[in-house]
Amino acid sequence: MNATVTPITPALRDTTAPRVGGPLPGPRSEELLARQRERESNARAYPRHFPFAVAEGAGSWVRDVDGNVFLDFLSGAGVLSLGHNHPELVAAAVEQMGTFTHGLDMATPAKDAFTEAQLAMLPAGMRDRMRIQFCGPTGANAVDAAIKLCKTATGRGDIVSFQGGFHGSTHAAMAMTGLVAQKRPIQNGMPGVQFFPFSSCSRCPLALDPASCQTNCVALLERALNDANGGVALPAAVIMELVQGEGGVIPARREFVQRVRALTRELGVPLIVDEVQTGCGRTGTWWAFEQYGIEPDVVVASKALSGMGQPVAIIMYDESLDVWAPGAHSGTFRGNQLAFAAGVETIRIVERDDVLANVRERSAQVFARLAELAADPAVVEVRGLGLMLGIELAPPADGRSVTALAQDVQARALRAGLIVELGGRDDCVVRMLPPLTVTAEQIDLACSILVDAVRAALGREASAAA
């Protein structure tokens, strides 16, 4: 039996506050969730944390089939950069749908316009020397493509990755991901991956005190790659996130990134920057690497390229690496014309509406609003870059694990109408990925809910609404 969907009035896009009535899940959601449990893989994840069935989304809001309305600070894991169902993106995709939808890697006007738009968003010094490769429709496939390309171009086989990093759940991408629990059940993973410390000073990988430390942890990589007795062969590539997302929203330090870039350039090792989550404006510039003053050899992008969840993934790389034979990396679904049309429109809107300025302003607003929370001894740090934000919680004194505390915060926020994700070691970081078009009023509302949720989870009196 199909669940009945009750229309909500006024229009969802005009909503100004969340509305959650009764327990979650509601009866109609529970019907769909029960059917999902019966038929879908045990690998499903989000319904376990967000116990409702979605009826519709608009802007920063989603409504479930029971009429509950939530402020969505997950945005499809960062995919919906302009929010749910942006009318101009929908119109662009619908128009393309009536013309041509699937094109493999054939040339089309939509693909040409998308290629031109993406290359134009690179810094001026990179535009004329970068090539673009269309991959399968996921970020992990683009990561695999980047690794294959660098191995082919260099003739070498090893890869350097960083502790805490996340590059996907496919076999090769998982091998370069720091999370051991994800890899433990899978035997005979891709060999040749060496992990080095990332500049995560709030949780120093070397157990040093950031206030007195004189060691930049990139020095370990410098010494290993320059030491003939260091045991680490010259790799085919170094891959890194500039803000570790699943690792806990950890922005790399500028000096760390610049020294990695200088080292790889000196040794002739391609540097791959994984911008799957940080790209397309999420950090306040179109690409996060722009804020670090570097030019990578390979850029991996996927999530927000279409702005509306139409899947597309690419790598852009220095033309000196373009050594592939025809068909060396292929995929049936690498020609999504709807994603191309929406992606061009996304860039036009971002530039027209100065969306990147909004990202920077709303980011500053979050840090100002959560300053009181950052000073709490129960909070390790409020951190992030642009609208890629996280609150790392400290282990509570009441015997609960920090994971249980974070899950409590997430559940309380959801009951108050705010959708947030968890990440980091032991899922101790409450993560926020709102649409880049989020308003000041929505940020203020979300911050009030989060402050109250943290304090309530700690058994403290809730804060007054701002």
Residue pairs with C-beta under 8 A, 6 or more apart in sequence:
1 31
3 28
3 29
3 31
3 32
3 53
3 65
4 28
4 65
5 28
5 55
5 65
6 65
6 66
6 67
8 63
8 67
8 69
11 58
12 56
12 57
12 58
12 59
12 61
12 62
12 63
12 69
13 58
13 59
13 61
15 58
15 61
15 69
16 441
17 417
17 445
18 61
18 68
18 69
18 70
18 71
18 416
18 417
18 418
18 445
19 67
19 68
19 69
19 417
20 68
20 69
20 70
20 414
20 415
20 416
20 417
21 67
21 68
22 66
24 51
24 52
24 68
24 414
24 415
25 33
25 51
25 52
25 53
25 64
25 66
26 52
26 64
26 65
26 66
26 67
26 68
27 66
28 53
28 64
28 65
28 66
29 51
29 52
29 53
29 64
29 65
29 66
31 53
32 53
32 65
33 47
33 51
33 52
33 53
36 44
36 47
49 407
49 410
49 414
49 421
49 422
50 414
50 419
52 64
52 65
52 66
52 68
52 70
53 64
53 65
54 62
54 63
54 64
54 65
55 63
55 64
55 65
56 62
56 63
56 84
56 85
57 63
57 72
57 80
57 83
57 84
57 85
58 83
58 84
58 85
59 83
59 84
59 85
59 86
59 435
59 437
60 71
60 72
60 73
60 83
60 84
60 434
60 435
60 437
60 438
60 439
60 442
61 69
61 70
61 71
61 72
61 84
62 69
62 70
62 72
62 84
62 419
63 69
63 70
64 70
68 417
69 417
70 414
70 417
70 418
70 419
71 417
71 418
71 419
71 442
71 445
71 446
71 449
72 84
72 419
72 434
72 435
73 418
73 419
73 420
73 432
73 433
73 434
73 446
74 419
74 420
74 421
74 433
75 81
75 83
75 433
75 434
75 435
76 309
77 277
77 303
77 421
77 433
78 245
78 277
78 282
78 303
78 304
78 388
78 433
79 303
79 304
79 309
80 304
80 307
80 308
80 309
80 435
81 280
81 281
81 282
81 304
81 307
81 346
81 435
81 436
82 89
82 307
82 308
82 346
82 349
82 350
82 355
82 435
82 436
82 437
83 435
83 437
83 438
84 435
85 308
86 307
86 308
86 349
86 437
88 345
88 349
89 306
89 307
89 308
89 342
89 345
89 346
89 349
90 308
92 341
92 342
92 344
92 345
93 308
93 310
93 338
93 341
93 342
95 341
96 110
96 337
96 338
96 340
96 341
96 342
97 338
99 110
99 337
100 108
100 110
100 337
101 336
101 337
101 338
102 333
102 335
102 336
102 337
103 111
103 335
103 337
104 332
104 334
104 335
105 134
105 330
105 334
105 335
106 335
108 335
108 337
108 340
110 337
110 340
110 341
110 344
111 134
111 335
111 337
111 340
113 340
113 341
113 344
114 312
114 339
114 340
114 341
114 343
114 344
115 132
117 343
117 344
117 347
118 132
118 301
118 305
118 314
118 316
118 343
118 347
119 127
119 130
119 132
119 316
120 127
120 347
121 286
121 287
121 347
122 130
122 287
122 299
122 316
123 287
123 290
123 295
125 295
126 295
129 318
129 319
130 299
130 316
130 317
130 318
130 319
131 316
131 317
131 318
131 319
131 321
131 322
132 314
132 315
132 316
133 145
133 149
133 314
133 315
133 316
133 317
133 324
133 329
134 312
134 313
134 314
134 334
134 335
135 141
135 142
135 144
135 145
135 313
135 314
135 315
135 329
135 331
135 334
136 142
136 313
136 331
136 332
136 333
136 334
137 302
137 311
137 312
137 313
137 331
137 333
137 334
137 336
137 339
138 168
138 170
138 302
138 311
138 313
139 167
139 168
139 274
139 276
139 277
139 300
139 301
139 302
139 303
139 313
140 167
140 168
140 169
140 170
140 173
141 170
141 313
141 331
142 276
142 300
142 301
142 302
142 313
142 314
142 315
143 167
143 168
143 170
143 172
143 173
143 176
143 239
143 274
143 276
143 300
144 168
144 170
144 172
144 173
144 329
145 315
145 329
146 237
146 239
146 272
146 298
146 300
146 315
146 317
147 159
147 172
147 176
147 236
147 237
147 239
147 272
148 328
148 329
149 298
149 315
149 317
149 321
149 323
149 324
149 329
150 236
150 237
150 270
150 272
150 297
150 298
150 321
151 157
151 236
151 237
152 323
152 324
152 328
153 236
153 270
153 320
153 321
153 323
154 236
154 237
154 268
154 269
154 270
155 236
156 233
156 234
156 235
156 236
157 192
157 236
158 192
158 193
158 194
158 232
158 233
158 234
158 235
158 236
159 176
159 192
159 193
159 194
159 235
159 236
159 237
159 238
159 239
160 193
160 194
160 195
160 196
160 221
160 225
160 232
160 235
160 237
160 238
160 239
160 269
161 167
161 176
161 177
161 178
161 193
161 194
161 195
161 196
161 238
161 239
161 240
162 178
162 195
162 196
162 197
162 198
162 239
162 240
162 241
162 244
163 178
163 195
163 196
163 197
163 198
163 200
163 205
164 178
164 198
164 200
164 205
164 244
164 247
164 248
164 250
164 425
165 176
165 177
165 178
165 198
165 239
165 240
165 241
165 244
165 247
165 274
166 177
166 178
166 179
166 241
166 244
166 245
166 246
166 247
167 173
167 174
167 176
167 177
167 239
167 241
167 274
167 276
168 174
168 177
168 276
169 177
169 182
171 186
171 189
171 190
172 190
174 182
174 183
174 186
174 189
175 183
175 189
175 190
175 191
175 193
176 190
176 193
176 239
177 183
178 195
178 247
179 246
183 189
194 224
194 232
194 235
196 217
196 220
196 221
196 224
197 205
197 206
197 217
197 220
198 205
198 217
198 240
198 244
198 247
198 250
198 252
198 256
199 216
199 217
199 218
199 252
199 253
199 256
200 244
200 247
200 248
200 250
201 210
201 213
201 253
202 210
202 250
202 380
202 381
202 383
202 392
203 248
203 380
203 425
204 210
204 213
204 217
205 217
206 213
206 215
206 217
208 215
216 253
216 255
216 256
216 259
217 256
218 255
218 256
218 259
218 260
218 263
221 238
221 260
221 263
222 259
222 263
223 230
224 230
224 231
224 232
225 232
225 234
225 235
225 263
225 267
225 269
226 267
234 267
234 269
235 269
236 269
236 270
237 269
237 270
237 271
237 272
237 298
238 260
238 264
238 269
238 270
238 271
238 272
239 272
239 273
239 274
240 252
240 257
240 260
240 271
240 272
240 273
240 274
241 247
241 252
241 273
241 274
241 277
241 278
242 251
242 252
242 257
242 273
242 275
242 278
242 283
242 288
242 289
242 291
242 292
242 385
243 249
243 250
243 251
243 252
243 277
243 278
243 283
243 288
243 384
243 385
243 388
244 250
244 252
245 277
245 278
245 388
245 423
245 431
246 423
246 424
247 423
247 424
247 425
248 390
248 392
248 423
248 424
248 425
248 428
248 429
249 383
249 384
249 388
249 389
249 390
249 423
249 424
249 429
249 431
250 383
250 424
251 383
251 384
251 385
252 292
254 291
254 292
254 293
257 289
257 292
257 294
258 292
258 293
258 294
260 271
261 271
261 294
261 295
261 296
263 269
264 270
264 271
264 297
265 271
270 297
270 298
270 317
270 318
270 321
271 294
271 296
271 297
271 298
272 296
272 297
272 298
272 299
272 300
273 287
273 288
273 289
273 294
273 296
273 298
273 299
273 300
274 300
275 287
275 288
275 289
275 299
275 300
275 301
276 300
276 301
276 302
276 303
276 313
277 303
277 388
278 287
278 288
278 385
278 388
279 286
279 287
279 288
279 299
279 301
279 303
279 304
279 305
280 286
280 301
280 303
280 304
280 305
280 307
280 346
281 304
281 350
281 355
281 356
281 359
281 386
281 436
282 288
282 304
282 359
282 386
282 387
282 388
282 433
282 436
283 291
283 359
283 385
283 386
283 387
283 388
284 291
284 356
284 359
284 360
284 363
284 385
284 386
284 387
285 291
285 356
285 386
286 350
286 356
287 299
288 385
289 295
289 296
289 299
291 385
297 317
297 318
297 321
298 315
298 316
298 317
298 318
298 321
299 315
299 316
299 317
300 313
300 314
300 315
301 313
301 314
301 315
301 316
302 311
302 312
302 313
302 314
304 346
305 312
305 313
305 314
305 339
305 343
305 346
306 312
306 336
306 338
306 339
306 340
306 342
306 343
306 346
307 342
307 343
307 345
307 346
307 349
308 342
308 346
310 336
310 338
310 339
310 342
310 343
311 333
311 336
311 339
312 336
312 339
312 340
312 343
313 334
349 355
350 356
350 436
353 437
355 436
355 437
356 436
358 436
358 437
358 438
359 386
359 387
359 436
360 386
361 440
362 387
362 434
362 438
362 439
362 440
362 443
363 384
363 385
363 386
363 387
363 389
365 440
365 443
365 444
365 447
366 382
366 384
366 387
366 389
366 432
366 443
366 447
367 374
367 382
369 443
369 444
369 447
369 448
369 451
369 466
370 382
370 391
370 447
370 450
370 451
371 382
372 451
372 463
373 379
373 382
373 391
373 450
373 451
373 454
374 381
374 382
376 454
377 394
378 393
378 394
378 396
378 454
378 458
379 391
379 392
379 393
379 394
379 454
380 392
380 393
380 394
380 428
381 391
381 392
382 389
382 390
382 391
382 392
383 389
383 390
383 392
384 390
384 432
387 432
387 433
387 434
387 436
387 438
388 432
388 433
389 431
389 432
389 433
390 423
390 424
390 429
390 430
390 431
390 432
391 429
391 430
391 450
391 454
392 424
392 428
392 429
393 402
393 405
393 406
393 409
393 428
393 429
393 430
393 454
394 402
395 401
395 402
395 405
395 428
396 402
396 405
396 458
398 459
400 408
401 426
402 426
402 428
403 426
403 427
403 428
405 428
405 457
405 458
406 422
406 427
406 428
406 429
406 430
407 422
407 427
408 457
409 430
409 450
409 453
409 454
409 457
410 420
410 421
410 422
410 430
410 453
412 452
412 453
412 456
412 457
413 419
413 420
413 430
413 449
413 450
413 453
414 420
416 449
416 452
416 453
417 449
418 445
418 446
418 449
418 450
418 453
420 430
420 431
420 432
420 450
421 430
421 431
421 432
421 433
422 428
422 429
422 430
422 431
423 429
423 431
424 431
430 450
430 454
432 446
434 442
434 443
434 446
444 466
447 466
448 463
448 465
448 466
451 462
451 463
452 462
452 463
455 461
455 462
455 463
456 462
